Amino acid sequence: MTERDPVDVRDLDIYGSGGPMPWERARTALAEGLPRMETPVFLGTVRPDGRPHSAGIGALWHDGDLYFTSGPGTCKSRNLAGNPACTLSARLEGLDLVLEGEAARVTDPAVLEPVAAAYRDGGWPAEVDGDAFTAPYSAQSAGPPPWHLYRFTVRTAIGVAFVEPFAATRWTFPA
């Protein structure tokens, strides 16, 4: 487990609703919301010419880490190969969350197998095939199989709670 606690917490709430929200609220929302298929999650990457690219993905919170998959020929995978900096944005239960960080491909069988099992538990029948995943289907934006697994490392997170207790907070994590 590589989960880390924030080193800096900033209250961004302009309405004075009561201070910054604890990271635990966002972490719980991630754990409960991912990998549910109905949870919208978007990956933002940067093309080599600097233009942004965004795509819906199936993300997973597993053992304190965020994971997602992508086919090697997709725009997002090509972008990550050149620049691992990216964002993940999600609409979770009562909370919009934008995560900034880096994504790195995972090829370790000791990680691939339990993550594939967690995806299966969430409803996607992923299987490990070499250093990637296969399944009878995946999201249209994932490209054809096999699909590479990526681990997302959070550097900064911004959460806006749209249910009580209302809050807007930025968390910064150690490098």
N, C-alpha and C positions, 0 to 999 in steps of 0.2 A: 504494500500500500504506500503510495507516494503523496497522499493528501497532506497539505500543509495549512497552517493557520495564517491568516493575514498578518502582515507586519505594520500595516497602516489602515485605519478605518476613517473615512470622511463622511460626514453628514451632508448630503446634497439637497435635503428637503427644504424648499423655499417657503413652505407653509408652516413650519415649526410644529410638526406633528409629534415630536417627542424624542428626537435624537436618532442616531444611526441604528439600523436594524442589525441584529447579530448575524454573522456569517452562517451560523447554524440554520437559520431560516432558509437561506438560499441553498445550502447543502442538502437539507431535508427535501426541499422542492425538487432538486435535481435527482435525488435518490428515488423519490416517488414518481416523478414524471418521465424518467428515462429507463427503459426503452419503449414506453407505451407508444404505439403507432400513431395515436391521435395527437401526440405532443409535437407541435411544430418547432423544428430546429433548423437553422440556416447557418451554413459555413461561408464565411467571407474570406477570399484569398485575393492575391494581387498578381495580375499578369506581368510578364516580363517588361511590357511597355508602360507599366504603372497603372493601367486601368483596373478597376475593381471587378471582381467576379463573385457572384453569390449563387448558392445552390442549396436546396432542401436536402437534408441528410437524415439518416437514422442513427441517432447517437445513443450511447449507453453509459450510464454511471455504474462502474463496477469496482468494488474494493478501493474506493477513494480516488479513482481515476476516471476521466472521460475518454471514451473511445468512439470512433466512427470508421466507416469503411468507404472505399472508393476504388473504382477500377483504374488500372495504371494508365489507360489511354484517355481518361477524362481530363477536362480543363482543370478541375480542382487539383487532381493529382500532379499534373504537369506543373501547375503553379507552385504547389508545395515543394516539389523537387528543386525548384529554383529559389524559393523563398518560403521558409517554414512559418513565417509570421502569418497569423490568421485570427479570425474571430468566430465565435459560436454565439448565436442569438437564439433564445428560446422563450416561448410563452408557457410558463409553468403555472401551477395552481396558485393564483393570487399574486403572481410576481412575474414581471418581465425581467429577463437577465441577459446581459451582454458580457461575454467573456473574451478577453484579449490575451493572446499567448502564442505558442508555437505548437505545431504538430510534427510528430516524428513517426515514421513507419515502424511497426513492431513485427519482428520475424521470430522471436523466441517462442518455441513450442510450449514452454512452461507458462506463457501468458496467453498464447493463441487458444489453447484448449479451454481454459476456464472462461475466457471471454466469449468463445463460440457457444459454450454451454449457457452462459447468461443471456446471449441473444436468443437461443432456443427457448429458454424459460420465458422470454418476453414475446414469443410468437414468431420469430424469424428462424427457420430451420437451417442455420449456418453450420457448416462442417469444415474442419481444417483440412486443407489440401496443400501439402508442402509448406510453404511459408505464407499462405493466403487462405481465404475462405471461398467456399462454393456453396450454393444452395439452389433449389429449383427456381427461385425467383429473387429479385431484389428491387430496390427503387429504380425507376427509369433513369434517374440522374446518375446512378452508380456505374453505368456502363456494363458491358458483358463480363461474366466471370473469367478468371478468378478476381476476387476483390482483396485489396490490401487493407490491412488494419492499421489505423493511426491512433496514437495516444496524444491527447491534447494536454499541454501543460499551461495552466492558468497563470498569468502574470498580473492582470488587473480584471476586476469584475465590477459591473455597475448594475445594481438592482433597483427596480422601481416597483413598490408594492401598490397594487390597485385595489386591495381590500384591507380592512382594518386588521392590525394597526398599520396605517399608511406610513410610508417611509421612502426615502431615496438615499442610497448609500453607495460609496465606492470603496472597494477593498483592494489593497495592493499586497501581493504575495512576494516572498523572497525569491531571488533568482536562483 
